[in-house]
Amino acid sequence: MNEKMIKNTTLIARLLLGVVFVFSGFVKAIDPLGTTYKIEDYLFAFGDFFITFLPLAQTLAILLIAVEFTLGVCLLLNVRPKITAWVTFAFYCVMTPLTLYIAVTNPIADCGCFGEVLVISNTQTFVKNVILLACAIFLIYIEKKYPSQNLPVLRDVIATATPFVLILLFMWWTLLHLPIADFRPYKIGNNIIELMEYPDDAEPDEYETTLIYADQNGNEKEFTINDYPKEGGWTFVRQNSKLVKKGYEPPIHDFEITTEDLDVITYDILTSEVPVYLVIMYNLQKSNMKLLPKIRALFEECTAKGEPVYLVTSSLQEDIELLQSQLEVALPICFCDPITLKTIVRANPGVMVVKDGIIIDKYNLRNR
């Protein structure tokens, strides 16, 4: 390659890496709790040893986001090119085999590399990482063959420290409030009833079913549902079904709220003509109990106006009983899937207000 082509290729590789890192870091910084939940999913999927690191999930999420964003800025500004290239290479030496494993085993639905803004498959994530790893290797090769001249140390320190501190402050603000943008189906203005509906032409899931029969000697053989033996000494053993094609799934498919008596009140809430306040505390052991006075005040204020308030959780009964003794008000307790609750609002406790099936408000309870 001639000198001009080398410069252009290097610039493209550096900009590609920088833009991906900045975009990935920023969209995850918008929703750091979402990244925390994704890391928790990884730890659960990888087994008992990794589950011991669950208490560190939020710290790992914040560090990952800050490093990604800062590294992207350094790539775009060409800060310490040799060091930046090697750090990028090391990053993808970890992420590329990890995403290969995820693409092959598929322990979670998506890697979460771009948060909720851009969801791509595990296979697409692996291919992306292979391309970016190649870019990092190219930058290392170029820096070895054509070393860049470093700029003053103070300039590079400022260029590195500034984005790192700013993204940490941004995440701190987000954790105290709510994400500045909501890319989930439970955003303000959405109609939950409509988002739960199946279109008339919705494609169902497709399964491949096989039947296992045993002959007179106990030897098992697999048959399809069209050619299984109906006579001749075969004995049915079991049936296996494998999903071969995922059908249509509505954006909201797991929103079901039940009372302590196991009565489903989902549509009572969604069809209410007055605002219904759902205080979301998905895990009472992790909830901010300093906000209990605000929950009491919300309950008393809404009850006086004839507006229902429910506390929705997925916690154990002993935690619920402890909470009820501390609340000192007869706040109805309901249950919902923990993943759904974490999707509804990125706060613990947080509040979602629904009227006629439409989400009219959401907020972190500390902001009330």
Order of alpha helices (4+ residues) and beta strands (2+ residues): alpha-alpha-alpha-alpha-alpha-alpha-alpha-alpha-beta-beta-beta-beta-alpha-beta-alpha-beta-alpha-beta-alpha-beta-beta
